[in-house]
Amino acid sequence: MGSRVRSLIIGTILAASLVAVPPASGQDLESWELGIKYPGEDSTNSFVLSDDGSAKVEFFVENSGLTEITVQFEYNIPFGGSHDGPEEESVSSGSNETFELKISGIDVLSQDAEKKEKFSITATITSRQGIPDPLSSSQNREGDLEIPSIFDLVVDISEPFGPMNAGTDTILTVTVRNNGNAQDGVAEVDVRDDCPLLTTDSGLDALLSGNIESGRAKDADLKVTASESHPKRHCDITVSVTSKRNGASGASEDEVRVTVEPPPTGDQGSGGQDNVVSETDDSIESNLSAPGLGVLSIGLLAALAYSKRIED
């Protein structure tokens, strides 16, 4: 009788222990998932980097198992970028935890626009319910990082060689450089000045044709003409351009100052020199002394003496 009771008690304890600590079946080991929250919930959509070379990626770990899991994360970032994300996290049974991966330090201007490369996140289970997991079950997910298109046109006007005279013209070279990472071009060009008697030609229309590759430049000459009646004045000339790819958002402008002087007075100056020379000659002639009466008397006596000698 006592042995039967003892056997019953032992059986009850074993059954209770089996219920309290269920065996970790193969199904329970795989009852978790690593996932990435893609843009538009579509894995074919890329994470487009910002102009400063950064992006944020949300990812999650869903634990549908019966035990808490501790997960270790590793990241692989393309384009030489750096990352900031959790290294290890615990996810309780039956929960879904979301985490954030910050990507930064990518030089987007050194890469071609719209270029794509894959990044990856690897999650590995290091323990279950605080007990090290010898199987180290892991999952890997990846997505595309995309280089943004940056449109950056910069206009530059050459400085004039010096002042210009009224009634003359000068040439200014205008250069447009594409500092972006994508092909672009000049959609519109505008020239303004604050002198009503100053005019410019249409030389900058040459900037409107064709495109400018990334890192390249295009230039054209602007002819500036000052009216003959233009007063002495400083004139500010402004040139602005807009982008073919980015419109007014890609506008750039530069300004230069041109000084207009009165017309040259070279002809009047040469005439004045002739007058000075003439006056000098007259002055020299007027300073010579006229023949005196004594000289005339001596000449007359000499002539009389010579005449008398001949008669003798």
C-alpha positions in Angstrom: 0.0 0.0 0.0 2.8 2.4 0.9 4.7 1.6 -2.3 1.6 2.3 -4.4 1.2 5.8 -2.8 4.9 6.5 -3.2 4.7 5.6 -7.0 1.6 7.8 -7.4 3.3 10.8 -5.8 6.4 10.4 -8.0 4.4 10.1 -11.1 2.4 13.3 -10.3 5.7 15.2 -9.7 7.1 14.1 -13.0 3.9 15.0 -14.9 3.9 18.5 -13.3 7.5 19.0 -14.2 6.9 18.1 -17.8 4.0 20.6 -18.0 6.0 23.4 -16.3 9.0 23.1 -18.5 8.0 21.9 -21.9 10.7 20.6 -24.2 12.0 23.0 -26.8 10.7 21.4 -30.0 12.0 22.2 -33.5 8.9 24.2 -34.1 9.5 26.4 -31.1 13.1 27.0 -32.1 11.9 28.6 -35.4 9.0 30.5 -34.0 10.5 33.9 -34.4 11.1 36.2 -37.4 13.3 39.1 -38.3 11.8 41.7 -40.7 12.4 45.1 -42.3 9.7 47.8 -42.7 10.3 48.7 -46.4 9.0 51.9 -47.9 5.4 51.4 -49.0 5.6 47.9 -47.4 7.2 46.7 -50.7 10.6 45.0 -50.5 11.4 46.2 -54.0 11.3 49.8 -52.9 14.7 51.4 -52.0 15.6 53.5 -49.0 16.7 56.7 -50.7 19.5 58.5 -48.8 19.2 62.2 -47.9 21.5 64.8 -49.4 23.7 64.5 -46.4 24.1 60.7 -46.9 21.9 59.4 -44.1 18.8 57.2 -43.8 16.7 55.5 -41.1 15.6 51.9 -41.4 13.0 50.4 -39.1 13.2 46.6 -38.5 11.5 44.2 -36.1 11.8 40.9 -34.3 8.6 38.9 -33.7 8.8 36.2 -31.1 5.8 33.8 -31.3 7.6 31.1 -29.2 7.0 30.1 -25.6 10.3 31.5 -24.2 12.0 34.9 -24.1 14.8 35.2 -26.6 17.9 37.4 -26.6 19.0 38.5 -30.1 22.3 39.8 -31.3 22.4 42.1 -34.4 25.1 42.7 -37.1 24.9 45.2 -39.9 26.5 45.5 -43.3 26.4 49.0 -44.8 27.5 49.8 -48.5 29.0 53.0 -49.9 31.5 53.1 -47.0 28.7 54.2 -44.6 28.6 53.9 -40.9 25.7 52.7 -38.7 24.1 53.2 -35.3 21.8 50.4 -34.2 21.1 48.1 -31.2 23.7 45.4 -30.7 21.6 43.0 -28.6 18.0 43.0 -27.4 15.6 40.7 -25.5 12.2 39.9 -26.9 9.7 38.3 -24.6 7.4 35.5 -25.6 4.5 36.4 -27.8 5.7 40.0 -28.6 6.9 42.0 -31.5 9.6 44.6 -30.9 10.6 47.3 -33.4 14.1 48.8 -33.6 15.8 51.6 -35.6 19.0 51.4 -37.7 20.6 54.8 -38.5 22.8 54.9 -41.5 25.1 57.9 -42.1 28.5 59.1 -43.4 27.9 58.3 -47.1 29.4 60.8 -49.5 26.5 60.9 -52.0 28.3 63.5 -54.3 31.0 61.0 -55.0 28.5 58.5 -56.2 26.3 58.4 -59.4 22.7 59.5 -58.9 20.2 56.6 -58.4 22.9 54.1 -57.9 21.8 51.2 -55.6 23.6 48.8 -53.3 22.3 46.4 -50.7 22.5 46.7 -46.9 21.8 43.8 -44.6 20.8 43.0 -41.0 21.6 39.7 -39.4 19.9 38.6 -36.1 21.3 35.7 -34.1 19.6 34.2 -31.0 22.2 33.9 -28.2 20.0 32.7 -25.4 16.5 31.5 -24.6 15.0 32.4 -21.2 18.5 33.4 -20.1 20.0 30.1 -21.0 22.7 30.2 -23.8 21.4 28.7 -27.0 24.0 26.3 -28.5 22.2 26.3 -31.9 22.6 30.1 -32.4 19.7 30.2 -34.8 20.0 33.3 -37.1 18.1 35.1 -39.9 19.2 37.7 -42.4 17.3 40.4 -44.2 18.4 43.0 -46.8 17.3 46.0 -48.7 18.4 48.6 -51.2 20.1 51.9 -50.4 19.8 54.4 -53.2 22.0 57.5 -53.9 19.7 60.6 -54.3 19.9 62.8 -57.4 21.5 66.1 -56.3 21.1 69.1 -58.7 23.4 72.0 -57.9 24.3 74.5 -60.6 26.6 77.3 -59.7 27.1 80.5 -61.8 30.2 82.6 -61.7 30.9 86.0 -63.5 34.5 87.0 -64.3 35.7 90.3 -63.0 36.1 93.1 -65.6 39.7 94.0 -66.5 39.1 97.6 -65.4 36.8 100.6 -65.9 35.1 101.0 -69.3 34.5 104.3 -71.1 31.1 105.6 -72.1 30.5 104.7 -75.7 32.5 101.5 -75.5 31.9 97.8 -74.5 33.5 95.1 -72.4 33.2 91.3 -72.3 32.3 89.3 -69.2 32.7 85.5 -69.2 29.9 83.7 -67.4 30.6 80.1 -66.2 28.0 77.6 -65.0 29.4 74.6 -63.1 27.4 71.4 -62.3 28.4 70.6 -58.7 25.6 67.9 -58.4 25.9 64.2 -59.0 23.5 64.0 -62.0 23.4 65.4 -65.5 21.8 68.8 -65.6 21.5 71.9 -67.8 20.4 75.6 -67.8 16.7 76.0 -68.4 16.6 79.8 -68.1 19.1 82.6 -67.9 18.3 86.2 -66.7 20.6 89.3 -66.8 19.8 92.4 -64.8 21.6 95.7 -64.2 20.9 98.9 -62.3 22.1 101.4 -65.0 19.5 102.4 -67.6 22.1 103.4 -70.2 23.9 100.1 -70.0 22.9 97.3 -72.4 23.8 93.6 -72.7 23.6 91.2 -75.7 22.2 87.7 -76.0 25.5 85.9 -75.7 24.4 83.9 -72.7 21.7 82.1 -74.8 24.6 79.7 -75.6 24.2 78.3 -72.1 20.7 77.0 -72.8 21.8 74.4 -75.4 22.8 70.9 -74.4 23.5 69.5 -70.9 26.3 69.7 -68.3 27.7 66.5 -66.9 28.4 66.2 -63.2 31.6 67.9 -62.3 31.8 69.8 -65.7 31.2 73.4 -66.6 30.0 75.5 -69.6 30.8 79.2 -70.2 29.6 82.0 -72.5 30.6 85.6 -73.2 28.3 88.5 -72.2 28.9 91.8 -74.1 28.2 94.9 -72.0 27.9 98.2 -73.8 27.7 101.7 -72.2 25.9 104.5 -74.1 28.0 107.5 -75.2 26.0 109.7 -72.8 26.5 107.3 -69.9 27.6 109.3 -66.8 30.4 108.2 -64.5 28.9 105.5 -62.3 29.2 102.0 -60.8 26.9 99.5 -62.4 26.0 96.1 -60.8 25.2 93.3 -63.2 23.5 90.2 -62.0 23.2 86.9 -63.8 20.9 84.1 -62.6 20.2 80.6 -64.0 17.7 77.9 -63.3 18.1 74.1 -63.5 16.5 72.0 -66.2 16.1 69.1 -63.7 15.2 71.1 -60.6 13.6 74.3 -61.8 13.6 77.3 -59.6 14.7 75.2 -56.7 18.0 74.8 -58.5 18.5 78.5 -59.2 21.9 80.2 -58.8 23.1 83.8 -59.3 26.2 85.9 -59.2 26.9 89.6 -59.3 29.7 91.8 -60.6 30.4 95.5 -60.6 31.4 97.5 -63.7 32.6 101.1 -63.5 31.8 103.4 -66.4 34.1 106.5 -66.9 33.5 109.5 -69.2 34.7 109.3 -72.8 38.5 109.7 -73.4 39.7 113.2 -74.2 42.8 112.3 -76.3 42.0 114.6 -79.3 41.5 117.7 -77.2 44.8 117.0 -75.4 46.8 116.8 -78.7 45.4 120.1 -80.0 46.4 121.8 -76.7 50.0 120.6 -77.2 50.1 122.2 -80.7 48.9 125.5 -79.3 51.5 125.3 -76.6 54.3 124.8 -79.1 53.0 127.7 -81.3 52.9 130.0 -78.3 56.4 129.0 -77.3 57.8 129.8 -80.8 56.1 133.2 -80.8 57.5 133.8 -77.4 61.0 133.0 -78.5 60.7 135.3 -81.5 59.3 138.1 -79.5 62.2 137.9 -77.0 64.9 138.6 -79.7 66.1 142.3 -79.6 65.4 144.5 -82.7 68.4 146.1 -84.5 69.5 149.3 -82.7 70.2 152.9 -84.3 73.9 152.5 -83.7 74.1 149.5 -85.9 72.2 151.3 -88.7 74.5 154.4 -88.4 77.7 152.3 -88.6 76.4 150.5 -91.7 75.5 153.8 -93.4 79.0 155.4 -92.7 80.7 152.2 -94.0 78.7 152.4 -97.2 79.6 156.1 -97.7 83.3 155.5 -97.2 83.3 152.6 -99.6 81.6 154.8 -102.2 84.2 157.7 -101.8 87.1 155.2 -102.2 85.8 154.1 -105.5 85.5 157.7 -106.7 89.1 158.5 -105.8 
